[in-house]
Amino acid sequence: MANRSRCSGPVTRRTALQVGAIGATGLGAADLFRMRAEAALPGVPQDTAVIYLWLGGGCSQLETWDLKPGASDEVRGKYKPIKTSVPGLEICELLPKQAAIADKFTLIRTMKHRFSDHGGGSKRVMTGREPRTPTGTVNDAPAIPSVVSKFIDRHGPMPRNIVLGDQGGTSADGFALGSAYLSAAHNPFEVAGDPSAKNFKVDNISLREGMKGRLEDRMQLLESIDAVRREIDRTGSMAAMDKFNAQACELFTSKEIRDAFDVSLEPQAVRDAYGMHPWGQRCLMARRLVEAGSSFVTVLMTKPTAALPEHTRYDWDCHAINCDLFTDMEYRAPYFDQAVSALITDIFSRGLDKKILVVVTGEFGHTPRLEYKDVKGRKRPGRDHWPHTFSLLVSGGGLNMGQVIGATDERAAYPKDRPVLPEELWATVYRHLGIDTSKFMQDLSGRPIPILPDARPIKELYG
């Protein structure tokens, strides 16, 4: 970092691809379904799903779930730990709503790997494999949600792999979510925008603009949907359509599918509980989508609001050159606390805690020692990248909740016991989804590649 004036983070608004619902592939929905069918292997149907909250930039363990009040000032920061609903478990005072429901989640404090760049760290976490290069977010191995898309075979048009993120900043390649050699058919179905905004429309989910042979204008497509449905009903031509075009048509015209994306159908009290901000409403949408049949929904937790206060950051990359760590945490923590706690509470209250597994993490943690930079006449505190230990939260999935797995040293710098690797997390996820990790994929040369080599589920999560 000494030679860099600023860490740009995993993706910038300037360089991120603007995507439509089918993501960076530029494929039409019919192409997507056709490719998926051609590429598919027999799956294991399971009525289970994962909601994955991705804290791009890396979440500081010392400002969230692994405080060290006995450490020196330059390590512990300014926040105090508070008690939770689990005796003996304490987390940051900025997260009181999460503290109140700690019996409904488990913290893993000793996830680790060796990649300190956003690209390498993102690829290491999102694929469960050692990336070939330590930088860049274009995968050389498929992201876990893409593997899920390939190996789960369920009927119906609801996409198996969905990502919800910012307008202009939602890109599979920007967050190591690409399908690599599994083909573009398994890239995520991307939905960009702020569901809490008054002008957000569910019908923003549409074919990508500007593709040859397709409608060039999104609004023209949206305005024609009702006419298409009437024509189908009048002529009975649905039966004669190519089955993949029929499936694509159902995706864009089915009231059930459109309703799943429409958070405005929720009671306002529920929406308010999640929070009328991008993070809260994306979490609510994620819950609706997995209820409607999606298998894996990734929520990108980048900007919690459209406008950023001074000395804050659009993602979790809390270098002093990027933001004032404490100003930034006090800005984003209330949104984070509300969205995560509401999602978990809602899942349990609806009896979905066995069906849905929630995972909350970023690509790494941040350094135990605070750094300071003079920016615009202000001495700002921050922390650098740190992959050697970091915390994550898991909830639901029928797993053992209300515990802490692993312990770090006195500075939250290294695991003191029970280090956990990313592939152990994914082995747990695959087990929840009913995916047999002894199966193989094929790379572009036709070579068989194990779904997940040398990994077992996290044993402490099972009774």
VEXNU-442611 format. One line per 2 residues: number of its first residue (from 1); their letters; for each residue y, x, z of C-alpha. Coordinates in Angstrom, 2 decimals. Example, Ala and Ser with C-alpha at 12.3 -4.5 7.8 and 13.67 -1.06 7.14 Angstrom:
// residues 2
1> AS> -4.50:12.30:7.80; -1.06:13.67:7.14
// end
This chain:
// residues 463
1> MA> 0.00:0.00:0.00; 2.32:2.99:0.44
3> NR> 3.07:3.10:-3.28; 3.71:-0.61:-3.63
5> SR> 6.99:-2.30:-2.82; 5.41:-5.71:-2.64
7> CS> 1.96:-7.21:-2.52; 1.93:-9.99:-5.07
9> GP> -1.14:-11.66:-3.59; -4.15:-13.08:-5.39
11> VT> -2.11:-15.00:-7.95; 1.58:-15.47:-8.65
13> RR> 3.35:-18.53:-9.93; 4.67:-16.52:-12.85
15> TA> 1.33:-15.20:-14.01; -0.98:-18.05:-13.05
17> LQ> -2.29:-20.14:-15.91; -1.07:-23.69:-16.23
19> VG> -4.21:-25.73:-16.47; -5.28:-29.26:-17.11
21> AI> -8.21:-31.06:-15.65; -10.85:-29.07:-17.51
23> GA> -9.34:-25.81:-16.32; -8.86:-22.54:-18.11
25> TG> -11.62:-23.21:-20.62; -9.56:-25.53:-22.81
27> LG> -12.62:-27.67:-23.38; -12.64:-31.37:-23.86
29> AA> -14.69:-33.43:-21.46; -17.37:-34.15:-24.06
31> DL> -17.74:-30.41:-24.72; -18.04:-29.81:-20.99
33> FR> -20.84:-32.33:-20.52; -22.68:-31.15:-23.65
35> MR> -22.56:-27.49:-22.57; -23.61:-28.39:-19.05
37> AE> -26.64:-30.29:-20.30; -27.62:-27.47:-22.64
39> AA> -27.25:-24.85:-19.90; -28.74:-26.81:-17.01
41> LP> -31.88:-25.90:-15.15; -33.77:-28.46:-13.12
43> GV> -31.89:-28.95:-9.87; -32.64:-30.27:-6.43
45> PQ> -30.90:-33.63:-5.98; -29.36:-33.83:-2.53
47> DT> -26.83:-36.24:-1.09; -24.87:-33.40:0.42
49> AV> -21.58:-31.70:-0.41; -19.21:-28.90:0.55
51> IY> -15.44:-28.96:1.04; -14.13:-25.41:0.88
53> LW> -10.60:-24.69:2.11; -9.48:-21.41:0.55
55> LG> -6.73:-19.51:2.41; -5.62:-17.33:-0.49
57> GG> -4.01:-14.08:0.61; -6.12:-13.73:3.72
59> CS> -5.63:-15.42:7.07; -4.69:-13.20:10.05
61> QL> -7.39:-13.51:12.69; -4.94:-12.47:15.42
63> ET> -2.60:-15.40:14.68; -5.32:-18.07:14.39
65> WD> -8.82:-17.89:15.86; -9.29:-14.47:17.46
67> LK> -6.36:-13.65:19.72; -6.40:-10.59:21.94
69> PG> -3.99:-11.30:24.82; -5.00:-8.15:26.67
71> AS> -4.16:-5.84:23.76; -0.94:-3.85:23.37
73> DE> 2.19:-5.46:21.97; 1.76:-3.96:18.49
75> VR> -1.72:-5.49:18.25; -1.60:-8.88:19.92
77> GK> 1.59:-10.26:18.40; 3.67:-12.96:20.09
79> YK> 1.32:-15.94:20.40; -0.75:-16.97:23.37
81> PI> -4.27:-18.40:23.36; -4.83:-21.98:24.50
83> KT> -7.93:-23.68:25.83; -9.98:-25.90:23.55
85> SV> -12.42:-28.78:24.04; -15.18:-26.14:24.26
87> PG> -15.25:-24.39:27.66; -14.48:-20.70:27.29
89> LE> -13.26:-20.97:23.70; -9.57:-20.26:23.11
91> IC> -7.55:-20.19:19.90; -3.88:-19.76:18.96
93> EL> -1.27:-21.98:20.57; -0.04:-22.86:17.07
95> LP> -3.26:-24.84:16.50; -3.36:-27.50:19.24
97> KQ> -4.97:-30.19:17.06; -7.82:-27.87:16.15
99> AA> -8.16:-26.90:19.81; -8.68:-30.57:20.69
101> IA> -11.67:-30.91:18.33; -13.31:-27.50:18.80
103> DK> -16.58:-29.22:19.70; -16.72:-30.34:16.06
105> FT> -16.55:-26.87:14.50; -17.96:-23.37:14.91
107> LI> -15.97:-20.18:14.55; -17.46:-17.08:12.98
109> RT> -15.31:-14.14:14.06; -17.18:-11.27:12.45
111> MK> -17.30:-11.86:8.71; -16.86:-8.51:6.96
113> HR> -16.95:-6.63:3.68; -15.33:-3.48:2.29
115> FS> -12.82:-4.65:-0.35; -9.19:-4.50:0.75
117> DH> -7.64:-5.64:-2.54; -7.12:-9.35:-3.11
119> GG> -9.18:-9.21:-6.29; -12.12:-7.31:-4.86
121> GS> -12.03:-9.30:-1.64; -11.87:-12.63:-3.45
123> KR> -14.77:-11.71:-5.74; -16.82:-10.39:-2.82
125> VM> -16.36:-13.59:-0.82; -16.50:-16.12:-3.66
127> TG> -19.62:-14.73:-5.33; -21.53:-13.34:-2.34
129> RE> -22.09:-10.15:-4.35; -20.61:-6.68:-4.64
131> PR> -18.12:-6.85:-7.53; -18.26:-4.19:-10.21
133> TP> -14.56:-3.44:-9.83; -12.45:-3.45:-6.63
135> TG> -9.49:-5.21:-8.26; -8.89:-8.21:-10.50
137> TV> -10.00:-11.80:-9.95; -11.95:-12.37:-13.18
139> ND> -15.56:-12.59:-12.01; -18.40:-10.46:-13.28
141> AP> -20.76:-12.74:-11.33; -20.44:-16.52:-11.03
143> AI> -18.54:-18.04:-8.13; -20.70:-20.04:-5.76
145> PS> -19.26:-23.44:-6.85; -20.29:-22.63:-10.43
147> VV> -23.83:-21.88:-9.28; -23.80:-25.20:-7.45
149> SK> -22.68:-26.91:-10.66; -25.58:-25.38:-12.55
151> FI> -28.37:-26.02:-10.07; -27.49:-29.45:-8.74
153> DR> -28.54:-32.13:-11.17; -27.07:-35.52:-10.39
155> HG> -26.42:-38.43:-12.67; -22.96:-39.76:-13.41
157> PM> -19.71:-38.33:-14.73; -18.16:-37.10:-11.47
159> PR> -17.68:-33.31:-11.83; -19.87:-31.31:-9.46
161> NI> -17.34:-28.49:-9.06; -13.69:-29.45:-8.51
163> VL> -10.67:-27.40:-7.43; -7.43:-28.91:-6.14
165> GD> -4.30:-26.76:-6.20; -0.68:-26.24:-7.14
167> QG> 0.83:-27.23:-10.46; 0.99:-24.07:-12.54
169> GT> -1.03:-22.08:-10.02; -4.51:-23.56:-10.19
171> SA> -6.69:-21.23:-12.17; -10.35:-20.35:-11.86
173> DG> -9.63:-16.78:-12.88; -6.69:-16.52:-10.47
175> FA> -8.89:-17.10:-7.43; -12.25:-15.59:-8.47
177> LG> -13.60:-19.10:-9.08; -14.81:-18.40:-12.61
179> SA> -18.34:-19.05:-13.83; -18.82:-15.60:-15.45
181> YL> -22.11:-15.54:-17.41; -23.06:-19.10:-16.47
183> SA> -20.78:-20.27:-19.31; -17.54:-22.21:-19.22
185> AH> -19.48:-25.43:-18.67; -19.63:-24.54:-14.99
187> NP> -16.00:-23.60:-14.48; -14.27:-25.91:-12.00
189> FE> -12.72:-29.19:-13.02; -9.12:-28.44:-12.03
191> VA> -6.60:-30.90:-10.65; -3.10:-29.52:-10.21
193> GD> -0.19:-31.07:-8.37; 0.93:-32.48:-5.06
195> PS> -0.86:-35.74:-4.15; 1.81:-36.44:-1.53
197> AK> 4.61:-36.50:-4.13; 5.95:-39.88:-5.19
199> NF> 5.55:-39.02:-8.87; 1.97:-37.78:-8.54
201> KV> -0.33:-39.80:-10.75; -4.08:-39.92:-10.65
203> DN> -3.98:-40.15:-14.42; -2.72:-36.57:-14.50
205> IS> -6.45:-35.88:-14.71; -6.79:-35.76:-18.46
207> LR> -7.90:-33.66:-21.38; -6.11:-30.36:-21.69
209> EG> -2.98:-30.53:-23.82; -2.62:-28.89:-27.22
211> MK> -6.28:-28.50:-28.11; -7.17:-28.84:-31.79
213> GR> -8.53:-32.23:-32.77; -7.40:-33.89:-29.52
215> LE> -4.38:-35.82:-28.50; -1.48:-33.42:-28.12
217> DR> 0.43:-35.49:-25.63; -1.02:-36.31:-22.19
219> MQ> 0.98:-39.47:-21.86; -0.25:-40.69:-25.26
221> LL> -3.81:-40.28:-24.00; -3.05:-42.08:-20.76
223> ES> -1.31:-44.94:-22.52; -4.27:-45.35:-24.87
225> ID> -6.96:-45.57:-22.18; -6.70:-49.33:-21.74
227> AV> -6.84:-49.83:-25.49; -9.93:-47.63:-25.73
229> RR> -11.67:-49.60:-23.01; -10.82:-52.90:-24.71
231> EI> -12.17:-51.61:-28.04; -15.37:-50.45:-26.41
233> DR> -15.84:-53.82:-24.77; -15.11:-55.70:-28.03
235> TG> -17.34:-53.77:-30.41; -20.09:-52.60:-28.11
237> SM> -19.73:-49.14:-29.68; -20.39:-47.38:-26.37
239> AA> -24.11:-47.63:-27.08; -23.65:-45.86:-30.40
241> MD> -21.53:-43.03:-29.05; -22.93:-39.58:-28.52
243> KF> -24.10:-39.65:-24.91; -21.82:-36.78:-23.98
245> NA> -18.79:-38.51:-25.43; -19.86:-41.60:-23.52
247> QA> -20.01:-39.61:-20.31; -16.60:-38.10:-21.00
249> CE> -15.21:-41.54:-21.77; -16.62:-42.86:-18.51
251> LF> -14.97:-40.03:-16.62; -11.56:-40.95:-17.96
253> TS> -11.92:-44.73:-18.00; -14.19:-45.57:-15.07
255> KE> -12.28:-47.33:-12.34; -14.67:-45.93:-9.76
257> IR> -13.98:-42.35:-10.84; -10.23:-42.88:-11.16
259> DA> -10.15:-44.50:-7.74; -11.90:-41.52:-6.16
261> FD> -8.94:-39.34:-7.16; -6.38:-41.91:-6.00
263> VS> -5.38:-41.14:-2.41; -2.81:-43.95:-2.51
265> LE> -5.74:-46.35:-2.05; -6.20:-45.04:1.48
267> PQ> -4.48:-46.87:4.35; -1.13:-45.28:5.10
269> AV> -2.27:-44.55:8.64; -5.08:-42.39:7.25
271> RD> -2.72:-40.59:4.89; -0.30:-39.97:7.74
273> AY> -3.10:-38.56:9.88; -3.86:-35.96:7.21
275> GM> -0.15:-35.37:6.65; 2.06:-36.36:3.74
277> HP> 2.13:-32.86:2.32; 0.05:-31.05:-0.33
279> WG> -2.53:-29.61:2.06; -3.14:-32.84:3.90
281> QR> -3.41:-35.03:0.82; -5.64:-32.54:-1.00
283> CL> -8.00:-32.55:1.97; -8.02:-36.34:1.89
285> MA> -8.69:-36.32:-1.84; -11.52:-33.83:-1.29
287> RR> -13.18:-36.18:1.16; -12.90:-39.05:-1.33
289> LV> -14.34:-36.94:-4.15; -17.44:-35.82:-2.26
291> EA> -18.01:-39.41:-1.13; -17.90:-40.37:-4.81
293> GS> -20.51:-37.80:-5.81; -18.93:-34.38:-6.26
295> SF> -20.96:-31.52:-4.80; -18.32:-28.85:-4.19
297> VT> -14.56:-29.35:-3.83; -12.32:-26.34:-3.30
299> VL> -8.88:-26.96:-1.81; -6.41:-24.14:-2.47
301> MT> -4.16:-23.84:0.57; -1.26:-21.90:-0.87
303> KP> 2.20:-23.49:-0.48; 2.23:-26.21:2.18
305> TA> 5.55:-27.56:0.88; 7.40:-27.48:-2.44
307> AL> 10.34:-25.51:-1.03; 9.74:-22.37:1.03
309> PE> 12.01:-21.55:4.00; 13.58:-18.11:4.10
311> HT> 11.31:-15.28:5.27; 8.14:-17.26:4.51
313> RY> 5.43:-16.80:1.89; 3.70:-19.10:-0.62
315> DW> 0.24:-17.84:0.43; -1.29:-16.20:3.53
317> DC> -0.54:-12.61:2.51; 1.55:-11.71:5.55
319> HA> 2.86:-8.20:4.79; 6.27:-7.51:6.29
321> IN> 7.56:-6.89:2.77; 6.42:-10.40:1.82
323> CD> 7.54:-12.41:4.82; 8.25:-12.43:8.54
325> LF> 4.75:-12.99:9.92; 5.87:-15.05:12.88
327> TD> 8.41:-17.14:10.97; 5.78:-17.74:8.33
329> ME> 3.07:-18.76:10.80; 5.40:-21.14:12.62
331> YR> 6.20:-22.71:9.24; 2.63:-23.09:7.90
333> AP> 0.57:-23.55:11.08; 1.55:-27.22:11.72
335> YF> 0.49:-28.22:8.18; -2.72:-26.21:8.46
337> DQ> -3.52:-27.54:11.92; -2.97:-31.14:10.89
339> AV> -4.87:-31.02:7.60; -7.96:-29.22:8.93
341> SA> -8.23:-31.24:12.14; -7.72:-34.55:10.30
343> LI> -10.38:-33.71:7.72; -12.93:-32.77:10.38
345> TD> -12.11:-35.76:12.57; -12.32:-38.13:9.60
347> IF> -15.68:-36.75:8.47; -17.20:-37.15:11.92
349> SR> -15.71:-40.60:12.52; -17.16:-41.82:9.21
351> GL> -20.60:-40.48:10.04; -20.42:-37.96:7.20
353> DK> -20.90:-34.85:9.34; -24.46:-34.36:8.09
355> KI> -23.59:-34.97:4.44; -20.44:-32.81:4.28
357> LV> -20.10:-29.17:5.25; -16.53:-27.86:5.63
359> VV> -15.80:-24.13:5.28; -12.35:-22.62:5.93
361> TG> -11.64:-18.98:5.09; -9.76:-16.51:2.92
363> EF> -10.77:-13.27:1.25; -10.20:-11.10:4.33
365> GH> -8.19:-10.78:7.55; -5.19:-8.63:8.40
367> TP> -4.63:-5.38:10.25; -4.76:-5.22:14.04
369> RL> -1.55:-3.19:14.19; 1.73:-4.86:13.26
371> EY> 3.92:-3.22:10.63; 7.68:-3.61:10.29
373> KD> 9.95:-3.50:7.25; 13.72:-3.80:6.90
375> VK> 14.35:-6.60:4.43; 17.85:-7.96:3.79
377> GR> 19.08:-6.47:7.02; 16.25:-7.96:9.06
379> KR> 13.41:-6.06:10.66; 10.38:-8.14:9.76
381> PG> 6.90:-7.95:11.33; 3.77:-8.28:9.21
383> RD> 0.16:-7.21:8.78; -1.68:-5.45:5.95
385> HW> -5.06:-6.33:4.37; -8.14:-5.92:6.56
387> PH> -11.67:-6.73:5.33; -13.51:-5.06:8.20
389> TF> -13.63:-8.24:10.26; -12.11:-11.69:9.85
391> SL> -12.62:-15.22:11.10; -13.75:-18.39:9.42
393> LV> -14.39:-21.96:10.49; -17.38:-24.15:9.59
395> SG> -17.81:-27.80:10.47; -20.37:-30.52:9.85
397> GG> -23.41:-30.08:7.65; -25.63:-31.21:10.52
399> LN> -25.24:-27.74:12.01; -24.68:-26.59:15.59
401> MG> -21.01:-27.02:16.43; -18.85:-26.01:19.39
403> QV> -19.69:-22.32:19.46; -18.45:-18.88:18.46
405> IG> -20.65:-16.58:16.39; -19.94:-12.87:16.76
407> AT> -17.39:-10.99:18.82; -14.84:-8.38:17.80
409> DE> -13.59:-5.32:19.64; -10.49:-5.28:21.83
411> RA> -8.16:-5.21:18.77; -10.01:-7.69:16.52
413> AY> -10.54:-4.73:14.20; -14.32:-4.45:13.92
415> PK> -17.35:-6.52:14.92; -18.59:-5.69:18.38
417> DR> -21.73:-7.69:17.78; -23.29:-9.91:15.12
419> PV> -21.50:-8.90:11.89; -21.84:-11.57:9.19
421> LP> -21.77:-10.93:5.44; -20.45:-13.40:2.83
423> EE> -23.92:-13.91:1.38; -25.14:-15.22:4.75
425> LW> -22.48:-17.90:4.59; -23.56:-18.84:1.07
427> AT> -27.23:-18.87:1.99; -26.22:-21.45:4.61
429> VY> -24.29:-23.45:2.00; -27.18:-23.37:-0.48
431> RH> -29.59:-24.53:2.19; -27.26:-27.43:3.00
433> LG> -27.09:-28.38:-0.68; -30.83:-28.07:-1.21
435> ID> -30.57:-25.17:-3.66; -33.58:-22.88:-3.74
437> TS> -32.26:-19.30:-3.63; -35.55:-17.94:-4.94
439> KF> -34.63:-19.29:-8.37; -33.05:-17.15:-11.05
441> MQ> -30.09:-17.36:-13.38; -29.74:-15.42:-16.63
443> DL> -26.86:-13.13:-17.48; -25.47:-12.79:-21.01
445> SG> -28.25:-10.41:-22.00; -30.92:-12.82:-20.81
447> RP> -31.78:-10.73:-17.79; -32.94:-12.80:-14.78
449> IP> -30.52:-12.65:-11.84; -31.45:-14.04:-8.43
451> IL> -29.20:-16.85:-7.22; -28.52:-14.97:-4.00
453> PD> -30.36:-11.74:-3.22; -31.28:-10.50:0.25
455> AR> -29.59:-13.17:2.35; -30.67:-15.67:4.94
457> PI> -28.73:-18.59:6.42; -26.77:-17.95:9.61
459> KE> -29.45:-18.62:12.20; -27.06:-19.49:15.04
461> LY> -25.98:-22.59:13.11; -29.44:-24.13:13.38
463> G> -31.16:-25.64:16.40
// end
